[in-house]
Amino acid sequence: MSKLGTQKQPVVAHVKSQKRAEEILSICNTKGWKVIVGIEPNKPEDISDIERLLNPPEAPKSQVKTGPNEPSPCGSGKKYKRCCGM
């Protein structure tokens, strides 16, 4: 699948007015994104593709695994393998 905002997969936005369309085009041109803007006054505005590019979701952070000889995370002072590991 192509990256959003490229020639193969342009950003698609539906807005209600010419002024709003110009704002969207300005944002996309500044960022170098390819965009298709439709002006549809009778439908709700949909700029979800642009919002997705402006605020990308963060990847989940991996948790650090406790090794068998590390101190136990419960705070007992014992090694993990003697306390919580088994």
N, C-alpha and C positions, 0 to 999 in steps of 0.2 A: 504494500500500500504506500502511496506517495505521501510526502509530508504536506500538511495543510498550509495553504498559502503559496503553493508553487503553480507552475503552468499546468501540470497534470491534475492537480487538485486545488483549484482556487477557493478562496474564502467566499462564501455566499451569504449575503445580507439582504433582508427585506425591511424597508423603512417606509414611513408614511409621507415624507416630503422631500422636495429637491434639496432643501437646505441640509437636512439630515444626511442625505446621500452624499453631498459634498464633504461633510464632516468625516464620514466613513471613508471616502476615497482619500482624503487628506491623511488620515491615520495610516491607512494601508500603504499609500505611496511613500510615506516617511519610513515605514518599516521594511519596504521592499516586497510586500506581499501582493500576489495577484488576487484580484477581487472581482466579483460579479455582484452588482447592487441592483435590486429591483425596487421600484417605487410603487407601493400598493397602499393607497390611502384608506381602503376599507378593511384591511387586515392588520392584526397586531404586529408590532415590530419584532423582528428576529435577528439579533446580532450575536447569537451564541458562538459562532465560529470565531468571531473577533475576540470575544471575551475569553474563549479558550486559549487563543494565542497570546493575549495580553497577560493572562493569569494561569500559566500552565500548572497542572496538578503536580504536587511533589511526590516523588517516589518514596515508598515506605522505607524507613530506615531499618536496617537489620540490627537485631539485638546482638550484643557481644555475648558469646557463650563463655560460661565459667569452666575453666579447666579443672581436672580432678585434684590437682595439688594447690589450687587457689583457695583463699579463705572463703568460707561459705557466705553467700549474700544475706543470710538470715541474721548475721551478727553474733553467732555463737562463739566464734573464735576458732572453731575447728576447721579442718580442711573440708572442702566440698564433698569429696568422696566418702568421708567418714560421717558427715552430718546429713546433707540433703541429697547427695548423689545416689545413694542406694538404700 
